Amino acid sequence: MTGARQALVLDELRGVLAEVTGRDELRAIPAGTALFGPPVALDSLTGTRLLREVRQRFGVDVAAEDLNLDALATLGTLASFVASRSELPSGRP
């Protein structure tokens, strides 16, 4: 996995996060931002929607592959997990 690949996944995940939460400001959060703490503060429903979108867009079932869900600690840990196991969404290099 290259840094460029992870950066592309990170940008795509920011968009997914903004979509599932309805909060456009999340498109600019740093990679180290906690997903279940402030400022994102995902709840179980939006966390489930995020995982569903990740599975649909990247073909990665985070819940099945990471039973402890450690990949959901931060946006960056999720991007790293997804980038190491997926293809980029269609239309992306």
ABEGO torsion letter per residue (X at the ends): XBAAAAAAAAAAAAAAAAAAAGBAAAAABBAABBAABOAAGBBAAAAAAAAAAAAAAAGBBAAAABAAGAAAABAAAAAAAAAAABBBBBGBX
